Amino acid sequence: MEMPCPCQHCGEWFDLHDGRSSKSWYPGTVICKECRDEEREEMEAEAAEDEEEDEYEEEDPDDFNPDACPECGSDEAGAVICSECGHILVDDDD
C-alpha cells in the first residue's frame, strides 16, 4: 500500500488511491470503495423513493367538478356536447 488510511465509515484500511469520495455520509472525505458502493445504493434507493412520492399525487376533493367533461376536463355546465372535444355529456337516463 502506498498511502494506507482507515475508512471513515467501516474502519477498514485501504489504499487512498483506491478510495472514493463520499457524497452523502461524509462529504469531502475519501472512503473505501465498498462503503462508497453501499452509500451509492442507499442514495439511489432514496432517490427512487422520493421520485415515487412525487408521482403520487392525492386528489383534492375540493377540486371535483360535476360539470367537467370526463374526457378532457373542460367545464361544460348544462351542455349536451363538450365544446372542447365533442364528447356527448348526456346519459340515456337524462
Backbone torsions as a table, in degrees:
resi	resn	phi	psi	omega
1	MET	NA	132.9	180.0
2	GLU	-82.2	-46.4	-178.4
3	MET	-135.4	78.7	-179.4
4	PRO	-70.0	141.2	176.8
5	CYS	-152.7	151.7	179.9
6	PRO	-82.5	144.6	176.5
7	CYS	-71.7	132.2	179.6
8	GLN	-61.9	-28.9	-174.8
9	HIS	-89.5	-54.2	-173.7
10	CYS	-101.9	-16.5	179.2
11	GLY	86.7	-7.0	178.9
12	GLU	-71.0	146.4	178.9
13	TRP	-83.3	140.0	177.7
14	PHE	-146.5	161.8	177.0
15	ASP	-77.3	126.5	-176.6
16	LEU	-51.1	-35.4	179.8
17	HIS	-67.4	-21.4	179.8
18	ASP	-93.2	-7.3	-177.8
19	GLY	-76.4	172.3	-179.9
20	ARG	-131.1	152.4	179.4
21	SER	-74.5	131.0	177.4
22	SER	-79.6	132.4	-178.8
23	LYS	-98.6	-35.4	-172.2
24	SER	-114.5	-50.7	-174.3
25	TRP	-69.1	-49.6	-176.0
26	TYR	-136.8	72.5	-177.7
27	PRO	-53.6	135.2	179.1
28	GLY	81.3	9.1	-178.8
29	THR	-121.2	143.6	176.8
30	VAL	-90.0	129.8	176.7
31	ILE	-122.5	169.0	-178.3
32	CYS	-67.7	157.7	-176.6
33	LYS	-59.8	-39.6	-178.3
34	GLU	-63.4	-43.4	179.0
35	CYS	-68.7	-35.7	178.5
36	ARG	-65.5	-38.6	176.9
37	ASP	-63.9	-41.4	177.8
38	GLU	-64.2	-42.5	178.5
39	GLU	-62.6	-42.4	-179.5
40	ARG	-63.6	-43.8	178.3
41	GLU	-60.4	-41.6	178.5
42	GLU	-64.0	-42.4	179.5
43	MET	-65.4	-40.0	178.4
44	GLU	-65.5	-40.5	178.5
45	ALA	-64.4	-41.5	177.7
46	GLU	-64.9	-40.0	179.5
47	ALA	-65.2	-41.3	178.7
48	ALA	-65.5	-39.0	178.4
49	GLU	-65.5	-42.5	178.1
50	ASP	-63.9	-40.8	179.2
51	GLU	-64.6	-40.2	178.8
52	GLU	-63.8	-39.8	177.9
53	GLU	-65.8	-37.3	179.2
54	ASP	-66.7	-35.7	-179.0
55	GLU	-70.9	-29.5	179.9
56	TYR	-80.6	113.1	-179.7
57	GLU	-122.4	114.1	-178.7
58	GLU	-73.9	133.7	178.5
59	GLU	-73.8	137.4	177.9
60	ASP	-85.0	119.9	-178.9
61	PRO	-61.5	-21.6	178.3
62	ASP	-73.3	-16.1	-179.2
63	ASP	-85.2	-3.2	-178.3
64	PHE	-67.3	130.4	178.5
65	ASN	-126.3	107.9	-178.1
66	PRO	-67.9	-15.9	-179.6
67	ASP	-94.8	4.6	-178.6
68	ALA	-79.7	143.0	175.8
69	CYS	-66.0	131.4	-179.3
70	PRO	-70.1	-16.1	-179.7
71	GLU	-87.5	-50.9	-173.4
72	CYS	-116.6	-10.7	177.4
73	GLY	84.8	3.2	179.7
74	SER	-66.7	141.4	179.0
75	ASP	-76.4	114.0	-175.0
76	GLU	-127.6	51.2	-177.3
77	ALA	-55.9	119.7	175.9
78	GLY	77.4	-2.8	-179.0
79	ALA	-80.1	152.0	177.9
80	VAL	-91.0	-35.6	179.9
81	ILE	-127.0	137.3	179.5
82	CYS	-65.9	129.0	-179.0
83	SER	-74.6	-16.7	-179.0
84	GLU	-88.6	-48.7	-172.9
85	CYS	-118.4	-8.9	178.6
86	GLY	83.3	8.1	179.4
87	HIS	-66.1	136.3	178.5
88	ILE	-77.3	124.3	-173.0
89	LEU	-99.1	-9.0	-177.0
90	VAL	-96.5	127.8	175.7
91	ASP	-78.2	164.2	176.3
92	ASP	-65.9	-24.2	-178.5
93	ASP	-74.2	-21.3	-176.1
94	ASP	-76.2	NA	NA
